[in-house]
Amino acid sequence: MNINLQEKFAEQYHKKADAIYFTPGRVNLIGEHIDYNGGLVMPCAISLGTWVAIAPNNDNKFRFKSLNFDVQTAVPSNTINEKDGNLWANYPIGVINEFIKDGKEINGLDFLFYGNIPIGSGLSSSASIEIATAYALNTYFNLGYDKLTLVKIAKSVENDFIGLNSGIMDQFAVTFGEKNKAIVLDCETLKYKMVDVDLGNYVLAIINTNRSRELADSKYNERVAECQTALKLLNEEINLRYLCELTAEKFALHSHVITDKTILNRATHVVKENDRVHLAAKTLNGGDLTAFGRLMYASHESLRTLYEVSGKELDTIVDFCAGYNHVIGARMTGAGFGGCAIALLEKGFEEDFAKHLTDYYVDKIGYPAAIYVSGIGSGPYLITD
Ligand code: GLA
């Protein structure tokens, strides 16, 4: 972190912070729009993330300040169950509300947040701030929640307090991430395996479209509803809890019950993407990065044409990558509708890639994308120095 949060905390609150914690963001390597359909996803934590500094106060209030946002707020503990407009602080407010509803006696705390995940970039800045808050409270007050419970609490904040019907992937990834490993998570059973990510001669490039994700939440909820419609139709013929219980072969036997083309496309993406994750896990285990890269391109194509969550900006990046000799795979990552793409880029070509992609992107889109090379980081921890 290039910021001294202890110093900033003192400037804001005129006292020392008691503790500072870090929680990462995430990228999803493959398995998009799968988590709420009960299938396999493959995210990993990244080195960008959220820091939170905390100290108690005697005012029976929770104060929320952030170095990223001008608007700050203070909430008395008896109104912690109310949303504060569309404010960023709703994420920590929602988490505290869940803890209090669960009978935890927490009160009077000053928070200072700082994040270096670009907001709204699809790298899970929201899951990162939720888990940053949950992890900080759990550790600081020794509340005894296990990691999976923190994940579930954060997900219910997102679903019930914020109003996004998201799956569990983001909160899980930022909590369970480990250095240089991807998580292969079964979103139905929540069983998971950590897989070594040995990129050999390649690095993971993250390319931010810099397109603002307005209306993204309502379109996201629309996709969730479309999958539920597909599931309902399929259930007239077979008994399923989730779309991802179907392999592509089995789906082909029953897909005739879905007559609406859009709904059929959505379900086709889900079923095939889930199969791709199974394959991707094998290729990664076997060290076949080229095959993994091909699956990334196939995933993007399906998200573009069948699931329709990509867009001109993401497609421009992936098109560029497909024509660039030193990239072996690229795709959008996260919910889509803007946000970020990821690419497997040959080491040593970082500058060349950035230059040529920037020219190409500016020419087609009119403003630049942002390019980062990211390490695969680990889940939350206490900052000790
Ligand atoms: C967002 C959601 C996740 C997941 C992805 C798409 O990041 O928060 O739950 O559905 O989109 O894969």
Residues whose N, C-alpha, C, O or C-beta is under 5 A from the ligand:
A	BS01	GLA	G31 E32 H33 I34 D35 S166 G167 I168 M169 D170 G334 A335
